[in-house]
Amino acid sequence: MKTVAVVGPGLMGLGITQVAAVAGLQVLLVGRDGAAAAAGRARLAKQLQRQVERRRLDAAAADALLARVVAVADDSELARCELAIESVSEDRVTKLDVLRRLQAALPEAALMATNTSGLPVSGLAGALVQPARFLGLHFFSPVERMKLVEVVRGEHTAPATLAAGLAFVERLGQVPIVVRDGPGFFTSRVFAAYLDEALALVAEGVDPAWVDAAVTAQGRAIGPLAVLDDISLALNLQQIRQAQADGLPPDRCRPLAEPVLAAMLQHGRGGRRQGGGFYDTTADGTRSPWPGLATLFPPATVQPTAAQIGLRLRCAEAMDALRCLEQGVIDSADAADTGSLLGLGFPPATGGVLHWAEDFGLLRFVDTCDALAGAHGARFLPSPWLRERAALGSGLAHWRQPATQRNTSP
């Protein structure tokens, strides 16, 4: 592979452009038109200069990298691409328009990929004449520093396309994990379970600062509610509304999160960049709890301990990761651990989300989740599959073997 196209010169698109150019590929940067593409390349040049100033990148390397990036003035230039990656906004209509545009311009043998973080790849593939040559490549931000890429296998993705996607990611120096198509894939889905449990604690009147402190005490760099502020509460609510409009099952529409996010938005708290969220944040990044939260969600008389909060959040995250393994969303416990460490900020000392569950002990985990289900709801109930795994006492060893050596028994 020599030439790739990246469509969408925004934050993610420019990050993908950078790592592809670092790997020695020529990158055709595509925007709405030639002017948008040229403006995107100019922004990339400024980003590279900042990285040089911060000593994250050598000046000569930055110049060489930028020389491999071409702003596309006309779609006819795409005729020499072997792969095109769309990285436009998380809006299905917009993405479908871009994919149709690419389909008309690319050579017949070229591969196409979407950088969506959660829209089903198979649904987007419905717009294509050759869905077998389409897959998901979910990069994480900032791309040049976050090494994980979810390689998403759609219903129609051909094995050769999947293999080519894996080879491409490895050539970039990134770390791929293969996931099956579905709402949220693996990382977004599991992270949502963790974030939503934190929102459930807020709804119960637990102090947000106490929730975040309990999590950082366990080794995470930042707490879940601060993360939501940074990502945007408004964006999370928009994603929920999209899931509802798509007719996804209720449990995939984040029922714990919706009432809390909707209430925050009604009070003008859309997140850090929208006037504040759970915290008010100063220009230097100092966070202080929003005083109005106590009126919106009256504080509980008895606050849980930090240990109780930390265990509840960790169990919520591990439970959904185990469901993903059971359901075949991901077919390797090692890949799940890699995804949680490189993509979700799971504490490195644990070895990853499923490694933690095994070290905790699956029997003990099942008992703990049964108690949490009694106190907080059926979302914590272990499945028969998990109860059987716990009773067998072998942990997840079967899902830690190379796929070629696995049998097909449960």
N, C-alpha and C positions, 0 to 999 in steps of 0.2 A: 504494500500500500504506500503510495507516494503523495497523493493529494486528497484532502478531505475538505468538506464545506461545513461551516458552522453558521446556522441561521439564527439570528437574534443577538445583536451586539450589546446585550445587557450584562449584568454582573456575572451570571453563570456562563453565558456564551463567551465572554472575554476570558474567563478562567479556563474554559475548555480549549479555547484558541491558544492560550499561553502554553498549556502542557503539551498540546499536540505539536506546536512549533518547537518547543524544547526537545521533543523526541525526533526532530529532524524532518517532520512532515511539512509540506506546503499547505497552508490553510487559506481557503477562500472564505472571507468574512462577508456574510450576506445580511442585508437589512431590508427595510421596506422598499428602498430604492438605493441608487448609487450614493447619494448624499448621506443617507443614514449609515451605510456601510463605512464610508470615509470618516464620518464622525465617530463611529465605534472604534476604528483603528486609531484615531487620534486619542481617544480615551485610554486605549490600551497602552499607547506610548507614554502617557502620563502615569499610568499605574506602574509600568515598568520602571520609570524614573524614580518613583517613590520607593520601590523595592530596592533599587540601587542605593538610594540615600540611606535606607535603613539597613543596608549591608546584607540583604537577603538574596541579592542577585549581583553578579559581576557586570560592569558596564559593557564590556565587549560582548558578553553573552546576551545581554539585553538587545544590543544592536543587531546581532546575528539573528536573534529570535524574531525581532520585528521585521527584518528583511524577508522572512519566510511567510509573512502575512499579507495577503492581497485583498483590498477592499473591492468587492465585486460591483462593477458598474452595470453589468447586463447579465441576465440569467444564462445566456448562451455560454458563458465561461464555465458553467457547471458541467458541461459535457465531458470534461476530463477528470471528474471526481470519481473515486471508488467508494466513498462513504459520505453521507450528509447527515448531520445531527441537528435537529431542530431544538432550539432552546428559547422559545418564546413564552409568553405569559401562560399561567395555568388556567387557560380557558379553552374548552374543547373546540368551540367554533373557530377560534383563532388558529389553534394547532392544525385542525383539519384543512383550513385554507392554505396554510404553509405546506403541509404534506402534499396536497394536490399540486401546488406550484412546483415543488421539488420533483414530483413524479413526471411532470411535463418537461422538465429541463435536464434531468439526469440521464446518463446512458442506461440501457436496459439492465446491464449486469451490476449496477451500483447497489450498495446497501443503503438503507435508510434507518435512522434511529431517532427516538424521542428521549429527551432529558426530563420528561415529566416525573414529578415526585410522587404521584399517586393516581393519576388518571389511568384506567385500564388500557394497556397496550393493545389488547385485542379489539377494543372498541374503536381506537384510532385506526387500526389496520383495515377496518371496514371500508375506508375511503380509497384504498390502494388496489391497483390491478394485480400487484405481486406481493401479497401480505407475507409470503414465505421469506421475503428478503427484508423484513422489518422486525426490529426488536427495541427494547428499552435499554438505554444507558443512563442510569440515574447517578449523576455526579453530586457531590456535596460541596457546600460553600464554606470557606474559599477553596476553589478547586486546586490551586497550586499548593495548598497545604494539607487539604483533606484527601487522604489516599484512597478511600473506599469508593467503589463504583458497583452499584447493583446492576447486574446484567439480567434483564427481565425477558423471560421466555414467554411470548404470547402463544395463543392457541394455534396460530398458523406459522410461527417462526420455525424455519427449517433448521435441522441440526448443523448444517454447514454455516448458516447465518450466525447461530449461537457460537460456534467455534471461532468464526471470524471476529465476532464481537469480543470474545475473551482474549484473543490474540492482540487485538487492537488496544484493549485496556492495559494488558501487560506491557505492550510496547511503550505506552505512555509512562510506565513506571508506577501505575496505580495498582490497587489490589482489588480484583473482582470477586464477587460472590454471585452465584446463580440463584435467582429466585423465580418462582412461578408467578405469572400474571394474576393480579387480583387487587382489590382496593387497598392502597397503601403499601403494596408489596410486603416486604418484611420490616425494614427499618421504620418507615413512617407509621406503620400499623402498631408496632411494639412501642414506639416512642409515644404515640397517642394514648396508649393504655396507661403509661406512666404519668403523662401530663394530666390526663383526665382524672386520675385518682387524686392528684394534687388539687384539682379544682373541686372535687367532691369534698375534700377536707375543708376548703374555704367555705363551701356551702354549709358545712356543719359548724362553722364558727371558729375554726382553728386559725390562729394568727399566721398570715402568709410568711412573715419573716421567720417564724418558728419552723414552718414547713421547709423553707429553703435552708435554714441553718441545720436542720436534721439531715438533709441530703448532703450538704457540703461536708458535714462531719464524717460522712461515710466515704468520702474520697472523690466526689464529683466536683468539678471546677465551679459549677454554678447551679443554683436551685431551679426547680421546674417553673416556678411562677415568674422568676426573673427571665428565664428563657422565653416564656410566653410573651412577656412584655417586649422583649427584643425582637421576636419573630413577628409579632403583631396579633393582638386578640382579634382584631377585625378580620385579618386574613384567615385565622382559624375558624371563625364563625362563617365566613364565606365558603370555606371548604365543606363545612357541615351542611350548609344550604345546598351546595352542589350535589353532595352525596344523597340528600333527601330528594332532590329533583331527579336524580338518576334512578330512584327507586331501590336503593340499596337496603338490605335488611336493617331493621332498627338498631341492632347492636353494632352495625358498621357506621352508624350516623352519630356516634359519640353522644349518647343520651346524658352522660354525666356532665359533659362540658357545655352543652348547648344552653341550659338555663343560666349558668354562671356567666358565660361570655355575653349572652344577650342582655343580661342585667347590667353588666359593665358597659357595654356599648350604649345602652339607653342613658347612661350617666356620663357619656362623653369620654369614656376610658377605653380607647381603642388600642393602646399600646404605647411604647416609648416614643415612637415617631408620630403618634396621633394625640399628643397632649398628655400622655401618661397612662398607666395601667394599674396594676396592683401597687406599683411604686411611683413616686415622683423622682425623676432622675435629673441631676444637675449636669452642666456641660462637661464636668470632669468625670462623669460616670458614677458619682455618689448616689446611692439609692436610699430613699426613706419611704416607709409605708404610707400609702394614700390615706389621709385621715377619714375620708368619707366611707371607707370600707366597713367600718364598724356599724354604720347606720344601715348599709346595704345587707350585710351579713353579720348580725349581732354575735359577739364573741360567746363561745360556749363557756359555761360556768367552770367546767373541768377540762383543761387542755390535756391532750395526750402527751406522753413523754416523747423525747426525740427518738428513742429506740423504737417505740411503737409506730411513730410516723415513718421512720426509715424502713422498717420491716414491711409495713403495709405497702409502701410504694414499690419496694423491690419485689415483693410477691406479685403485685399487679403486673409488673413488667415481665417477670420470669414466666408467669402463667400464660401471658399472650405469646411469648416466644415458644413455649412448649406447645401451645395450640398450633402455631405455625408449623412446627416440626410434625405434629400429629397429622395435620391436614395436607402436608406436602407442599406448603408454600415455600419451604426451604427443606432440602433433603439431607442436610449435614449439620450436626451440632457444632462442629468446628466452624462452619461458615456463619452460623448464628452468633457464635462468640466473636468472630472477626468483625461482623457487622456491628455488634453492640460496642466493641472497643473502639473501632475506627470511625463509626458513623454516629453513635449515640452518646459518646462520652461516658460510657460505663466505666467504673473505676478500674484501672489497669491491674491493680493488685489482686482482683478477684479472678482474673483469667477470662472474664466474659460472663454474659447473663446465664447461660446454661451451665457453664463450669461452676458458677456460684451455686446454682440450684443443686448440682450434684454434691458439692462440698457441704452444703447445708444439710443434705440428706433428703432423698425424694420422699421417704416415709415421713420424716419430720416436716417436709414442705407440704405434703398432703394434709397432715394434721393441722398445721398452721393455717392453711387455706380453708379448711373446713370451719375452723373457728372464725376466720375473717368473713366467711360466707354467712355464718350465723349472725354476725354483728352488722355486716354492711351490704350483704346482698349476694345473689346467685352468681354474679360475675366471677367470684372467687372459687366456685365449686369445681373441684378436680373432675375430669372426665373419667369414664371407665378405663380408657387407654392409659391415662396417667396413673390411676390407682394400680393397674396391673404392672406397669413399669416399676412403681415403687415397691410392690409386693415381691417382684422377682429379685430385687436387690442388686441388679447389675448396672444400675444407672442408665446412661445413654450410650453405652459402649457400642451398641449395634449401629448407631448413627455417627460414630467417630471413625469408622473404617472407610477406606477408599470405596467409592461407588462401585468399582469393578469387582470388588470382593464381597459385596453385600448379597445376601439372598433376598427374596421378596416376602419372607414371612414377617408378620407383625412383631 
